[in-house]
Amino acid sequence: MDLSSKIERDVQIVTAELDRIDAAVAIQFKDWMRDVTAGNECRVILDLGKVGFIDSSGLGAIVASLKQMPDGRRLDLACLQPTVEKVFRLTRMDTVFAIHRTVAEGLGHGRA
C-alpha cells in the first residue's frame, strides 16, 4: 500500500507515497483509501505533497474516496504541488475539497 496514515488532534492524516496518481494506480488508490480510512470517524486530510502528477483517473479516484466515506465525514487535501493544484482548480474540484497549503494549516483550521 502506497499510503501511510496517522491520527493527530482527532484528524486522520493520510500521506500518498506516490509520485503520480494516474490510470495505472487509480483503482488501487481508491481501494487503499477505503482500507486505510475504514473504522475511523474523524476528518481526513490527504497529504499529496509527494504527488507531482495527477490525471483524470487519479482525480476520479480521489473524488470516489470522498464519496465512499460515511455521510458527514470530510476529506480535505493538503500540500498540493502546483501542477496538481492546477488540475483541481481547472476542474473546479477546489470548490468540493478544502485545500490547505500544509498539513499543519489543515489541522489548525476547519474549512479553508
C-alpha positions as CSV (number, residue, x, y, z in Angstrom):
1,M,0.0,0.0,0.0
2,D,1.4,3.3,-1.0
3,L,-0.4,5.3,1.7
4,S,0.7,5.9,5.2
5,S,-1.6,7.1,8.0
6,K,-1.5,8.6,11.5
7,I,-4.0,10.3,13.8
8,E,-3.2,13.7,15.1
9,R,-5.6,16.0,17.0
10,D,-8.6,13.9,16.1
11,V,-7.7,14.1,12.4
12,Q,-6.5,11.2,10.3
13,I,-3.6,12.3,8.1
14,V,-3.2,10.0,5.1
15,T,0.0,10.6,3.1
16,A,0.2,9.4,-0.5
17,E,3.6,7.9,-1.0
18,L,3.3,8.1,-4.8
19,D,4.8,10.5,-7.4
20,R,1.7,10.2,-9.6
21,I,-1.9,9.2,-9.3
22,D,-3.0,8.2,-12.8
23,A,-4.9,5.5,-14.6
24,A,-2.2,2.9,-13.7
25,V,-2.9,3.2,-10.0
26,A,-6.3,4.9,-9.7
27,I,-8.4,1.8,-8.8
28,Q,-5.7,0.6,-6.3
29,F,-5.6,4.1,-4.8
30,K,-9.3,4.2,-4.2
31,D,-9.2,0.7,-2.6
32,W,-6.2,1.8,-0.4
33,M,-8.1,4.9,0.7
34,R,-11.1,2.8,1.6
35,D,-9.0,0.4,3.6
36,V,-6.9,3.0,5.4
37,T,-9.9,5.2,6.4
38,A,-12.2,2.3,7.4
39,G,-13.2,2.2,11.0
40,N,-12.4,5.8,11.8
41,E,-14.9,8.6,12.1
42,C,-12.6,11.6,12.2
43,R,-11.9,14.1,9.4
44,V,-9.3,13.0,6.9
45,I,-6.5,15.1,5.4
46,L,-5.0,13.6,2.3
47,D,-1.4,14.8,2.0
48,L,-0.5,15.0,-1.7
49,G,2.9,16.6,-1.2
50,K,4.8,13.8,-3.0
51,V,2.4,13.6,-5.9
52,G,3.7,15.6,-8.9
53,F,1.2,14.4,-11.5
54,I,-2.5,13.6,-11.5
55,D,-4.7,12.8,-14.4
56,S,-8.5,12.5,-14.7
57,S,-8.4,8.9,-13.4
58,G,-6.5,10.0,-10.4
59,L,-8.8,12.9,-9.8
60,G,-11.8,10.5,-10.1
61,A,-10.2,8.2,-7.5
62,I,-9.9,11.0,-5.0
63,V,-13.5,12.0,-5.6
64,A,-14.5,8.4,-5.3
65,S,-12.6,8.2,-2.0
66,L,-14.7,11.1,-0.7
67,K,-17.9,9.6,-1.9
68,Q,-17.2,6.2,-0.2
69,M,-16.9,7.9,3.2
70,P,-19.9,7.9,5.5
71,D,-22.1,11.0,5.4
72,G,-20.7,13.9,7.3
73,R,-17.1,12.8,7.2
74,R,-14.8,15.2,5.4
75,L,-11.8,14.7,3.2
76,D,-9.5,17.7,2.9
77,L,-6.4,18.0,0.8
78,A,-3.0,19.4,1.7
79,C,0.4,20.1,0.2
80,L,-0.6,20.2,-3.4
81,Q,2.2,20.7,-5.9
82,P,1.5,23.5,-8.4
83,T,0.7,21.1,-11.3
84,V,-1.7,19.0,-9.1
85,E,-3.3,22.2,-7.7
86,K,-3.9,23.4,-11.2
87,V,-5.9,20.2,-12.1
88,F,-8.1,20.7,-9.1
89,R,-8.6,24.4,-10.0
90,L,-9.3,23.8,-13.7
91,T,-11.9,21.1,-12.9
92,R,-13.4,23.2,-10.1
93,M,-12.8,20.4,-7.6
94,D,-11.2,23.1,-5.4
95,T,-14.9,24.0,-4.6
96,V,-15.6,20.4,-3.5
97,F,-12.5,19.9,-1.3
98,A,-11.0,22.2,1.3
99,I,-7.4,22.6,0.2
100,H,-4.7,23.5,2.7
101,R,-1.2,24.7,1.9
102,T,0.2,22.4,4.6
103,V,-1.0,19.6,6.9
104,A,-0.4,21.9,9.9
105,E,-2.7,24.5,8.3
106,G,-5.3,21.8,7.8
107,L,-5.0,20.8,11.5
108,G,-5.4,24.3,12.7
109,H,-8.5,25.2,10.6
110,G,-11.7,23.7,9.7
111,R,-12.7,24.6,6.1
112,A,-10.2,26.7,4.2
